[in-house]
């Protein structure tokens, strides 16, 4: 098992669509697809938040019409 998989959260396999559309299930899914350099910082909440905010800001596409 590599470093990438060790940092991921385990997702329960469920068949209920209501649960799959819930915040808890989707947040695990989103966390698992973050770049590994962000996942590694998840133990340090302040650093994790700063890096995640920077990533989201740099990759957001805002347009003013």
N, CA, C, O and CB atoms as a CASP TS submission, in Angstrom:
PFRMAT TS
TARGET T0000
AUTHOR 0000-0000-0000
METHOD Language model
MODEL 1
PARENT N/A
ATOM      1  N   UNK     1       0.845  -1.172   0.000  1.00  0.00           N
ATOM      2  CA  UNK     1       0.000   0.000   0.000  1.00  0.00           C
ATOM      3  C   UNK     1       0.891   1.236   0.000  1.00  0.00           C
ATOM      4  O   UNK     1       1.746   1.392   0.872  1.00  0.00           O
ATOM      5  CB  UNK     1      -0.962  -0.002   1.217  1.00  0.00           C
ATOM      6  N   UNK     2       0.689   2.113  -0.979  1.00  0.00           N
ATOM      7  CA  UNK     2       1.502   3.313  -1.095  1.00  0.00           C
ATOM      8  C   UNK     2       1.037   4.415  -0.160  1.00  0.00           C
ATOM      9  O   UNK     2       0.036   4.286   0.545  1.00  0.00           O
ATOM     10  CB  UNK     2       1.487   3.811  -2.515  1.00  0.00           C
ATOM     11  N   UNK     3       1.777   5.477  -0.176  1.00  0.00           N
ATOM     12  CA  UNK     3       1.454   6.614   0.683  1.00  0.00           C
ATOM     13  C   UNK     3       0.088   7.192   0.313  1.00  0.00           C
ATOM     14  O   UNK     3      -0.678   7.587   1.191  1.00  0.00           O
ATOM     15  CB  UNK     3       2.542   7.700   0.576  1.00  0.00           C
ATOM     16  N   UNK     4      -0.209   7.240  -0.953  1.00  0.00           N
ATOM     17  CA  UNK     4      -1.470   7.831  -1.409  1.00  0.00           C
ATOM     18  C   UNK     4      -2.676   7.107  -0.799  1.00  0.00           C
ATOM     19  O   UNK     4      -3.590   7.761  -0.298  1.00  0.00           O
ATOM     20  CB  UNK     4      -1.551   7.789  -2.945  1.00  0.00           C
ATOM     21  N   UNK     5      -2.693   5.796  -0.832  1.00  0.00           N
ATOM     22  CA  UNK     5      -3.821   5.048  -0.316  1.00  0.00           C
ATOM     23  C   UNK     5      -3.894   5.099   1.204  1.00  0.00           C
ATOM     24  O   UNK     5      -4.984   5.008   1.768  1.00  0.00           O
ATOM     25  CB  UNK     5      -3.746   3.618  -0.780  1.00  0.00           C
ATOM     26  N   UNK     6      -2.771   5.240   1.869  1.00  0.00           N
ATOM     27  CA  UNK     6      -2.755   5.281   3.314  1.00  0.00           C
ATOM     28  C   UNK     6      -3.422   6.550   3.835  1.00  0.00           C
ATOM     29  O   UNK     6      -4.025   6.541   4.908  1.00  0.00           O
ATOM     30  CB  UNK     6      -1.329   5.185   3.826  1.00  0.00           C
ATOM     31  N   UNK     7      -3.316   7.643   3.078  1.00  0.00           N
ATOM     32  CA  UNK     7      -3.891   8.920   3.498  1.00  0.00           C
ATOM     33  C   UNK     7      -5.386   9.000   3.192  1.00  0.00           C
ATOM     34  O   UNK     7      -6.078   9.858   3.742  1.00  0.00           O
ATOM     35  CB  UNK     7      -3.162  10.071   2.815  1.00  0.00           C
ATOM     36  N   UNK     8      -5.893   8.130   2.334  1.00  0.00           N
ATOM     37  CA  UNK     8      -7.302   8.167   1.955  1.00  0.00           C
ATOM     38  C   UNK     8      -8.192   7.621   3.058  1.00  0.00           C
ATOM     39  O   UNK     8      -7.790   6.769   3.850  1.00  0.00           O
ATOM     40  CB  UNK     8      -7.524   7.381   0.676  1.00  0.00           C
ATOM     41  N   UNK     9      -9.412   8.137   3.085  1.00  0.00           N
ATOM     42  CA  UNK     9     -10.429   7.608   3.987  1.00  0.00           C
ATOM     43  C   UNK     9     -11.158   6.478   3.292  1.00  0.00           C
ATOM     44  O   UNK     9     -11.282   6.465   2.067  1.00  0.00           O
ATOM     45  CB  UNK     9     -11.422   8.715   4.430  1.00  0.00           C
ATOM     46  N   UNK    10     -11.633   5.538   4.069  1.00  0.00           N
ATOM     47  CA  UNK    10     -12.379   4.409   3.525  1.00  0.00           C
ATOM     48  C   UNK    10     -13.813   4.842   3.284  1.00  0.00           C
ATOM     49  O   UNK    10     -14.453   5.422   4.161  1.00  0.00           O
ATOM     50  CB  UNK    10     -12.322   3.183   4.477  1.00  0.00           C
ATOM     51  N   UNK    11     -14.311   4.558   2.095  1.00  0.00           N
ATOM     52  CA  UNK    11     -15.685   4.878   1.751  1.00  0.00           C
ATOM     53  C   UNK    11     -16.532   3.629   1.873  1.00  0.00           C
ATOM     54  O   UNK    11     -16.204   2.584   1.311  1.00  0.00           O
ATOM     55  CB  UNK    11     -15.780   5.468   0.331  1.00  0.00           C
ATOM     56  N   UNK    12     -17.614   3.744   2.606  1.00  0.00           N
ATOM     57  CA  UNK    12     -18.515   2.612   2.737  1.00  0.00           C
ATOM     58  C   UNK    12     -19.219   2.371   1.412  1.00  0.00           C
ATOM     59  O   UNK    12     -19.579   3.314   0.707  1.00  0.00           O
ATOM     60  CB  UNK    12     -19.539   2.850   3.866  1.00  0.00           C
ATOM     61  N   UNK    13     -19.409   1.110   1.083  1.00  0.00           N
ATOM     62  CA  UNK    13     -20.157   0.811  -0.126  1.00  0.00           C
ATOM     63  C   UNK    13     -21.629   0.665   0.272  1.00  0.00           C
ATOM     64  O   UNK    13     -22.017  -0.277   0.963  1.00  0.00           O
ATOM     65  CB  UNK    13     -19.614  -0.489  -0.836  1.00  0.00           C
ATOM     66  N   UNK    14     -22.415   1.611  -0.178  1.00  0.00           N
ATOM     67  CA  UNK    14     -23.841   1.632   0.149  1.00  0.00           C
ATOM     68  C   UNK    14     -24.644   1.733  -1.135  1.00  0.00           C
ATOM     69  O   UNK    14     -24.153   2.198  -2.163  1.00  0.00           O
ATOM     70  CB  UNK    14     -24.183   2.810   1.103  1.00  0.00           C
ATOM     71  N   UNK    15     -25.880   1.290  -1.053  1.00  0.00           N
ATOM     72  CA  UNK    15     -26.742   1.342  -2.230  1.00  0.00           C
ATOM     73  C   UNK    15     -27.823   2.407  -2.108  1.00  0.00           C
ATOM     74  O   UNK    15     -28.603   2.611  -3.038  1.00  0.00           O
ATOM     75  CB  UNK    15     -27.380  -0.006  -2.463  1.00  0.00           C
ATOM     76  N   UNK    16     -27.873   3.084  -0.973  1.00  0.00           N
ATOM     77  CA  UNK    16     -28.891   4.104  -0.770  1.00  0.00           C
ATOM     78  C   UNK    16     -28.437   5.426  -1.373  1.00  0.00           C
ATOM     79  O   UNK    16     -27.432   6.001  -0.954  1.00  0.00           O
ATOM     80  CB  UNK    16     -29.199   4.273   0.727  1.00  0.00           C
ATOM     81  N   UNK    17     -29.185   5.897  -2.357  1.00  0.00           N
ATOM     82  CA  UNK    17     -28.833   7.132  -3.050  1.00  0.00           C
ATOM     83  C   UNK    17     -28.867   8.323  -2.104  1.00  0.00           C
ATOM     84  O   UNK    17     -28.054   9.238  -2.235  1.00  0.00           O
ATOM     85  CB  UNK    17     -29.776   7.369  -4.224  1.00  0.00           C
ATOM     86  N   UNK    18     -29.780   8.323  -1.167  1.00  0.00           N
ATOM     87  CA  UNK    18     -29.896   9.442  -0.224  1.00  0.00           C
ATOM     88  C   UNK    18     -28.607   9.582   0.583  1.00  0.00           C
ATOM     89  O   UNK    18     -28.140  10.698   0.814  1.00  0.00           O
ATOM     90  CB  UNK    18     -31.108   9.239   0.727  1.00  0.00           C
ATOM     91  N   UNK    19     -28.034   8.471   1.007  1.00  0.00           N
ATOM     92  CA  UNK    19     -26.782   8.501   1.765  1.00  0.00           C
ATOM     93  C   UNK    19     -25.617   8.938   0.875  1.00  0.00           C
ATOM     94  O   UNK    19     -24.747   9.690   1.315  1.00  0.00           O
ATOM     95  CB  UNK    19     -26.492   7.119   2.378  1.00  0.00           C
ATOM     96  N   UNK    20     -25.600   8.470  -0.369  1.00  0.00           N
ATOM     97  CA  UNK    20     -24.515   8.801  -1.290  1.00  0.00           C
ATOM     98  C   UNK    20     -24.516  10.282  -1.652  1.00  0.00           C
ATOM     99  O   UNK    20     -23.472  10.820  -2.020  1.00  0.00           O
ATOM    100  CB  UNK    20     -24.624   7.961  -2.554  1.00  0.00           C
ATOM    101  N   UNK    21     -25.652  10.946  -1.557  1.00  0.00           N
ATOM    102  CA  UNK    21     -25.736  12.372  -1.864  1.00  0.00           C
ATOM    103  C   UNK    21     -25.544  13.227  -0.618  1.00  0.00           C
ATOM    104  O   UNK    21     -25.618  14.454  -0.694  1.00  0.00           O
ATOM    105  CB  UNK    21     -27.075  12.692  -2.511  1.00  0.00           C
ATOM    106  N   UNK    22     -25.300  12.599   0.522  1.00  0.00           N
ATOM    107  CA  UNK    22     -25.132  13.321   1.770  1.00  0.00           C
ATOM    108  C   UNK    22     -23.748  13.934   1.906  1.00  0.00           C
ATOM    109  O   UNK    22     -22.819  13.583   1.179  1.00  0.00           O
ATOM    110  CB  UNK    22     -25.396  12.407   2.928  1.00  0.00           C
ATOM    111  N   UNK    23     -23.633  14.852   2.848  1.00  0.00           N
ATOM    112  CA  UNK    23     -22.391  15.586   3.066  1.00  0.00           C
ATOM    113  C   UNK    23     -21.262  14.668   3.498  1.00  0.00           C
ATOM    114  O   UNK    23     -20.142  14.801   3.004  1.00  0.00           O
ATOM    115  CB  UNK    23     -22.599  16.670   4.103  1.00  0.00           C
ATOM    116  N   UNK    24     -21.525  13.744   4.404  1.00  0.00           N
ATOM    117  CA  UNK    24     -20.473  12.868   4.920  1.00  0.00           C
ATOM    118  C   UNK    24     -19.866  12.023   3.805  1.00  0.00           C
ATOM    119  O   UNK    24     -18.643  11.949   3.683  1.00  0.00           O
ATOM    120  CB  UNK    24     -21.027  11.962   6.025  1.00  0.00           C
ATOM    121  N   UNK    25     -20.692  11.394   3.004  1.00  0.00           N
ATOM    122  CA  UNK    25     -20.218  10.515   1.936  1.00  0.00           C
ATOM    123  C   UNK    25     -19.457  11.308   0.872  1.00  0.00           C
ATOM    124  O   UNK    25     -18.395  10.883   0.417  1.00  0.00           O
ATOM    125  CB  UNK    25     -21.398   9.768   1.295  1.00  0.00           C
ATOM    126  N   UNK    26     -20.004  12.459   0.479  1.00  0.00           N
ATOM    127  CA  UNK    26     -19.367  13.268  -0.558  1.00  0.00           C
ATOM    128  C   UNK    26     -18.073  13.915  -0.074  1.00  0.00           C
ATOM    129  O   UNK    26     -17.136  14.083  -0.854  1.00  0.00           O
ATOM    130  CB  UNK    26     -20.325  14.339  -1.039  1.00  0.00           C
ATOM    131  N   UNK    27     -18.012  14.283   1.215  1.00  0.00           N
ATOM    132  CA  UNK    27     -16.779  14.893   1.719  1.00  0.00           C
ATOM    133  C   UNK    27     -15.625  13.896   1.707  1.00  0.00           C
ATOM    134  O   UNK    27     -14.485  14.280   1.446  1.00  0.00           O
ATOM    135  CB  UNK    27     -16.990  15.432   3.138  1.00  0.00           C
ATOM    136  N   UNK    28     -15.900  12.632   1.982  1.00  0.00           N
ATOM    137  CA  UNK    28     -14.869  11.597   1.901  1.00  0.00           C
ATOM    138  C   UNK    28     -14.414  11.430   0.456  1.00  0.00           C
ATOM    139  O   UNK    28     -13.224  11.281   0.180  1.00  0.00           O
ATOM    140  CB  UNK    28     -15.392  10.252   2.462  1.00  0.00           C
ATOM    141  N   UNK    29     -15.360  11.457  -0.443  1.00  0.00           N
ATOM    142  CA  UNK    29     -15.051  11.310  -1.865  1.00  0.00           C
ATOM    143  C   UNK    29     -14.167  12.463  -2.354  1.00  0.00           C
ATOM    144  O   UNK    29     -13.202  12.240  -3.085  1.00  0.00           O
ATOM    145  CB  UNK    29     -16.352  11.247  -2.692  1.00  0.00           C
ATOM    146  N   UNK    30     -14.494  13.682  -1.953  1.00  0.00           N
ATOM    147  CA  UNK    30     -13.715  14.853  -2.350  1.00  0.00           C
ATOM    148  C   UNK    30     -12.325  14.801  -1.721  1.00  0.00           C
ATOM    149  O   UNK    30     -11.333  15.074  -2.396  1.00  0.00           O
ATOM    150  CB  UNK    30     -14.441  16.153  -1.943  1.00  0.00           C
ATOM    151  N   UNK    31     -12.242  14.456  -0.441  1.00  0.00           N
ATOM    152  CA  UNK    31     -10.952  14.385   0.240  1.00  0.00           C
ATOM    153  C   UNK    31     -10.023  13.383  -0.441  1.00  0.00           C
ATOM    154  O   UNK    31      -8.827  13.640  -0.578  1.00  0.00           O
ATOM    155  CB  UNK    31     -11.147  14.007   1.709  1.00  0.00           C
ATOM    156  N   UNK    32     -10.557  12.265  -0.859  1.00  0.00           N
ATOM    157  CA  UNK    32      -9.741  11.222  -1.470  1.00  0.00           C
ATOM    158  C   UNK    32      -9.182  11.594  -2.838  1.00  0.00           C
ATOM    159  O   UNK    32      -8.208  10.987  -3.285  1.00  0.00           O
ATOM    160  CB  UNK    32     -10.543   9.978  -1.595  1.00  0.00           C
ATOM    161  N   UNK    33      -9.774  12.575  -3.510  1.00  0.00           N
ATOM    162  CA  UNK    33      -9.250  12.971  -4.821  1.00  0.00           C
ATOM    163  C   UNK    33      -8.355  14.210  -4.750  1.00  0.00           C
ATOM    164  O   UNK    33      -7.846  14.663  -5.776  1.00  0.00           O
ATOM    165  CB  UNK    33     -10.398  13.230  -5.775  1.00  0.00           C
ATOM    166  N   UNK    34      -8.159  14.760  -3.550  1.00  0.00           N
ATOM    167  CA  UNK    34      -7.237  15.882  -3.395  1.00  0.00           C
ATOM    168  C   UNK    34      -5.808  15.418  -3.679  1.00  0.00           C
ATOM    169  O   UNK    34      -5.489  14.247  -3.474  1.00  0.00           O
ATOM    170  CB  UNK    34      -7.341  16.488  -1.971  1.00  0.00           C
ATOM    171  N   UNK    35      -4.956  16.314  -4.143  1.00  0.00           N
ATOM    172  CA  UNK    35      -3.551  15.953  -4.349  1.00  0.00           C
ATOM    173  C   UNK    35      -2.920  15.470  -3.041  1.00  0.00           C
ATOM    174  O   UNK    35      -3.304  15.912  -1.958  1.00  0.00           O
ATOM    175  CB  UNK    35      -2.761  17.156  -4.909  1.00  0.00           C
ATOM    176  N   UNK    36      -1.968  14.578  -3.149  1.00  0.00           N
ATOM    177  CA  UNK    36      -1.375  13.956  -1.961  1.00  0.00           C
ATOM    178  C   UNK    36      -0.679  14.954  -1.044  1.00  0.00           C
ATOM    179  O   UNK    36      -0.646  14.754   0.170  1.00  0.00           O
ATOM    180  CB  UNK    36      -0.392  12.898  -2.379  1.00  0.00           C
ATOM    181  N   UNK    37      -0.115  16.040  -1.612  1.00  0.00           N
ATOM    182  CA  UNK    37       0.562  17.017  -0.759  1.00  0.00           C
ATOM    183  C   UNK    37      -0.430  17.733   0.168  1.00  0.00           C
ATOM    184  O   UNK    37      -0.026  18.268   1.200  1.00  0.00           O
ATOM    185  CB  UNK    37       1.311  18.044  -1.623  1.00  0.00           C
ATOM    186  N   UNK    38      -1.701  17.748  -0.182  1.00  0.00           N
ATOM    187  CA  UNK    38      -2.720  18.328   0.694  1.00  0.00           C
ATOM    188  C   UNK    38      -3.188  17.286   1.712  1.00  0.00           C
ATOM    189  O   UNK    38      -3.348  17.603   2.891  1.00  0.00           O
ATOM    190  CB  UNK    38      -3.922  18.856  -0.135  1.00  0.00           C
ATOM    191  N   UNK    39      -3.405  16.065   1.272  1.00  0.00           N
ATOM    192  CA  UNK    39      -3.845  15.000   2.187  1.00  0.00           C
ATOM    193  C   UNK    39      -2.861  14.774   3.317  1.00  0.00           C
ATOM    194  O   UNK    39      -3.265  14.511   4.450  1.00  0.00           O
ATOM    195  CB  UNK    39      -4.046  13.701   1.426  1.00  0.00           C
ATOM    196  N   UNK    40      -1.588  14.872   3.025  1.00  0.00           N
ATOM    197  CA  UNK    40      -0.561  14.649   4.044  1.00  0.00           C
ATOM    198  C   UNK    40      -0.678  15.678   5.159  1.00  0.00           C
ATOM    199  O   UNK    40      -0.373  15.375   6.313  1.00  0.00           O
ATOM    200  CB  UNK    40       0.841  14.703   3.420  1.00  0.00           C
ATOM    201  N   UNK    41      -1.113  16.883   4.831  1.00  0.00           N
ATOM    202  CA  UNK    41      -1.233  17.960   5.825  1.00  0.00           C
ATOM    203  C   UNK    41      -2.524  17.888   6.631  1.00  0.00           C
ATOM    204  O   UNK    41      -2.785  18.784   7.434  1.00  0.00           O
ATOM    205  CB  UNK    41      -1.150  19.302   5.138  1.00  0.00           C
ATOM    206  N   UNK    42      -3.332  16.860   6.444  1.00  0.00           N
ATOM    207  CA  UNK    42      -4.621  16.792   7.132  1.00  0.00           C
ATOM    208  C   UNK    42      -4.484  16.660   8.644  1.00  0.00           C
ATOM    209  O   UNK    42      -5.452  16.913   9.362  1.00  0.00           O
ATOM    210  CB  UNK    42      -5.419  15.635   6.601  1.00  0.00           C
ATOM    211  N   UNK    43      -3.327  16.278   9.147  1.00  0.00           N
ATOM    212  CA  UNK    43      -3.114  16.205  10.587  1.00  0.00           C
ATOM    213  C   UNK    43      -2.962  17.594  11.202  1.00  0.00           C
ATOM    214  O   UNK    43      -3.208  17.774  12.394  1.00  0.00           O
ATOM    215  CB  UNK    43      -1.883  15.361  10.895  1.00  0.00           C
ATOM    216  N   UNK    44      -2.565  18.562  10.407  1.00  0.00           N
ATOM    217  CA  UNK    44      -2.355  19.937  10.866  1.00  0.00           C
ATOM    218  C   UNK    44      -3.464  20.797  10.265  1.00  0.00           C
ATOM    219  O   UNK    44      -3.362  21.243   9.122  1.00  0.00           O
ATOM    220  CB  UNK    44      -0.925  20.476  10.459  1.00  0.00           C
ATOM    221  N   UNK    45      -4.511  21.023  11.031  1.00  0.00           N
ATOM    222  CA  UNK    45      -5.730  21.638  10.509  1.00  0.00           C
ATOM    223  C   UNK    45      -5.505  23.022   9.904  1.00  0.00           C
ATOM    224  O   UNK    45      -6.030  23.307   8.827  1.00  0.00           O
ATOM    225  CB  UNK    45      -6.749  21.737  11.602  1.00  0.00           C
ATOM    226  N   UNK    46      -4.738  23.891  10.569  1.00  0.00           N
ATOM    227  CA  UNK    46      -4.519  25.244  10.036  1.00  0.00           C
ATOM    228  C   UNK    46      -3.781  25.208   8.706  1.00  0.00           C
ATOM    229  O   UNK    46      -4.156  25.911   7.768  1.00  0.00           O
ATOM    230  CB  UNK    46      -3.733  26.091  11.038  1.00  0.00           C
ATOM    231  N   UNK    47      -2.741  24.397   8.619  1.00  0.00           N
ATOM    232  CA  UNK    47      -1.965  24.284   7.378  1.00  0.00           C
ATOM    233  C   UNK    47      -2.828  23.674   6.279  1.00  0.00           C
ATOM    234  O   UNK    47      -2.799  24.123   5.133  1.00  0.00           O
ATOM    235  CB  UNK    47      -0.688  23.429   7.600  1.00  0.00           C
ATOM    236  N   UNK    48      -3.599  22.643   6.638  1.00  0.00           N
ATOM    237  CA  UNK    48      -4.490  21.985   5.683  1.00  0.00           C
ATOM    238  C   UNK    48      -5.484  22.983   5.103  1.00  0.00           C
ATOM    239  O   UNK    48      -5.693  23.016   3.891  1.00  0.00           O
ATOM    240  CB  UNK    48      -5.236  20.820   6.352  1.00  0.00           C
ATOM    241  N   UNK    49      -6.098  23.796   5.959  1.00  0.00           N
ATOM    242  CA  UNK    49      -7.071  24.786   5.494  1.00  0.00           C
ATOM    243  C   UNK    49      -6.428  25.804   4.562  1.00  0.00           C
ATOM    244  O   UNK    49      -6.996  26.146   3.525  1.00  0.00           O
ATOM    245  CB  UNK    49      -7.709  25.501   6.681  1.00  0.00           C
ATOM    246  N   UNK    50      -5.241  26.290   4.930  1.00  0.00           N
ATOM    247  CA  UNK    50      -4.568  27.290   4.102  1.00  0.00           C
ATOM    248  C   UNK    50      -4.215  26.740   2.721  1.00  0.00           C
ATOM    249  O   UNK    50      -4.434  27.406   1.709  1.00  0.00           O
ATOM    250  CB  UNK    50      -3.307  27.785   4.800  1.00  0.00           C
ATOM    251  N   UNK    51      -3.676  25.543   2.681  1.00  0.00           N
ATOM    252  CA  UNK    51      -3.300  24.936   1.406  1.00  0.00           C
ATOM    253  C   UNK    51      -4.533  24.657   0.552  1.00  0.00           C
ATOM    254  O   UNK    51      -4.523  24.880  -0.659  1.00  0.00           O
ATOM    255  CB  UNK    51      -2.514  23.639   1.640  1.00  0.00           C
ATOM    256  N   UNK    52      -5.590  24.170   1.188  1.00  0.00           N
ATOM    257  CA  UNK    52      -6.823  23.869   0.456  1.00  0.00           C
ATOM    258  C   UNK    52      -7.461  25.146  -0.083  1.00  0.00           C
ATOM    259  O   UNK    52      -7.923  25.173  -1.224  1.00  0.00           O
ATOM    260  CB  UNK    52      -7.819  23.123   1.361  1.00  0.00           C
ATOM    261  N   UNK    53      -7.490  26.200   0.726  1.00  0.00           N
ATOM    262  CA  UNK    53      -8.034  27.472   0.256  1.00  0.00           C
ATOM    263  C   UNK    53      -7.231  28.008  -0.927  1.00  0.00           C
ATOM    264  O   UNK    53      -7.802  28.515  -1.893  1.00  0.00           O
ATOM    265  CB  UNK    53      -8.047  28.499   1.394  1.00  0.00           C
ATOM    266  N   UNK    54      -5.921  27.895  -0.848  1.00  0.00           N
ATOM    267  CA  UNK    54      -5.064  28.369  -1.945  1.00  0.00           C
ATOM    268  C   UNK    54      -5.339  27.573  -3.219  1.00  0.00           C
ATOM    269  O   UNK    54      -5.442  28.147  -4.303  1.00  0.00           O
ATOM    270  CB  UNK    54      -3.568  28.257  -1.558  1.00  0.00           C
ATOM    271  N   UNK    55      -5.458  26.252  -3.087  1.00  0.00           N
ATOM    272  CA  UNK    55      -5.754  25.407  -4.249  1.00  0.00           C
ATOM    273  C   UNK    55      -7.094  25.781  -4.872  1.00  0.00           C
ATOM    274  O   UNK    55      -7.197  25.912  -6.092  1.00  0.00           O
ATOM    275  CB  UNK    55      -5.757  23.926  -3.848  1.00  0.00           C
ATOM    276  N   UNK    56      -8.113  25.952  -4.047  1.00  0.00           N
ATOM    277  CA  UNK    56      -9.437  26.288  -4.569  1.00  0.00           C
ATOM    278  C   UNK    56      -9.454  27.666  -5.206  1.00  0.00           C
ATOM    279  O   UNK    56     -10.098  27.868  -6.235  1.00  0.00           O
ATOM    280  CB  UNK    56     -10.475  26.219  -3.463  1.00  0.00           C
ATOM    281  N   UNK    57      -8.748  28.620  -4.599  1.00  0.00           N
ATOM    282  CA  UNK    57      -8.696  29.972  -5.152  1.00  0.00           C
ATOM    283  C   UNK    57      -7.971  29.993  -6.499  1.00  0.00           C
ATOM    284  O   UNK    57      -8.431  30.636  -7.443  1.00  0.00           O
ATOM    285  CB  UNK    57      -8.004  30.922  -4.168  1.00  0.00           C
ATOM    286  N   UNK    58      -6.848  29.296  -6.587  1.00  0.00           N
ATOM    287  CA  UNK    58      -6.061  29.279  -7.823  1.00  0.00           C
ATOM    288  C   UNK    58      -6.780  28.551  -8.949  1.00  0.00           C
ATOM    289  O   UNK    58      -6.554  28.853 -10.121  1.00  0.00           O
ATOM    290  CB  UNK    58      -4.712  28.630  -7.574  1.00  0.00           C
ATOM    291  N   UNK    59      -7.639  27.599  -8.613  1.00  0.00           N
ATOM    292  CA  UNK    59      -8.312  26.804  -9.639  1.00  0.00           C
ATOM    293  C   UNK    59      -9.769  27.198  -9.869  1.00  0.00           C
ATOM    294  O   UNK    59     -10.501  26.508 -10.578  1.00  0.00           O
ATOM    295  CB  UNK    59      -8.247  25.359  -9.268  1.00  0.00           C
ATOM    296  N   UNK    60     -10.182  28.306  -9.267  1.00  0.00           N
ATOM    297  CA  UNK    60     -11.553  28.761  -9.503  1.00  0.00           C
ATOM    298  C   UNK    60     -11.565  29.615 -10.765  1.00  0.00           C
ATOM    299  O   UNK    60     -10.600  30.320 -11.061  1.00  0.00           O
ATOM    300  CB  UNK    60     -12.107  29.564  -8.275  1.00  0.00           C
ATOM    301  N   UNK    61     -12.640  29.546 -11.485  1.00  0.00           N
ATOM    302  CA  UNK    61     -12.781  30.289 -12.733  1.00  0.00           C
ATOM    303  C   UNK    61     -13.908  31.295 -12.566  1.00  0.00           C
ATOM    304  O   UNK    61     -15.079  30.980 -12.779  1.00  0.00           O
ATOM    305  CB  UNK    61     -13.055  29.334 -13.938  1.00  0.00           C
ATOM    306  N   UNK    62     -13.545  32.485 -12.190  1.00  0.00           N
ATOM    307  CA  UNK    62     -14.517  33.549 -12.011  1.00  0.00           C
ATOM    308  C   UNK    62     -14.496  34.450 -13.231  1.00  0.00           C
ATOM    309  O   UNK    62     -13.433  34.780 -13.757  1.00  0.00           O
ATOM    310  CB  UNK    62     -14.231  34.354 -10.727  1.00  0.00           C
ATOM    311  N   UNK    63     -15.670  34.839 -13.669  1.00  0.00           N
ATOM    312  CA  UNK    63     -15.732  35.767 -14.786  1.00  0.00           C
ATOM    313  C   UNK    63     -16.728  36.866 -14.429  1.00  0.00           C
ATOM    314  O   UNK    63     -17.754  36.618 -13.797  1.00  0.00           O
ATOM    315  CB  UNK    63     -16.138  35.040 -16.111  1.00  0.00           C
ATOM    316  N   UNK    64     -16.403  38.066 -14.843  1.00  0.00           N
ATOM    317  CA  UNK    64     -17.283  39.202 -14.627  1.00  0.00           C
ATOM    318  C   UNK    64     -17.867  39.579 -15.984  1.00  0.00           C
ATOM    319  O   UNK    64     -17.136  39.916 -16.916  1.00  0.00           O
ATOM    320  CB  UNK    64     -16.521  40.412 -13.964  1.00  0.00           C
ATOM    321  N   UNK    65     -19.164  39.518 -16.081  1.00  0.00           N
ATOM    322  CA  UNK    65     -19.823  39.827 -17.363  1.00  0.00           C
ATOM    323  C   UNK    65     -20.329  41.230 -17.367  1.00  0.00           C
ATOM    324  O   UNK    65     -20.911  41.674 -18.356  1.00  0.00           O
ATOM    325  CB  UNK    65     -20.971  38.867 -17.643  1.00  0.00           C
TER
END
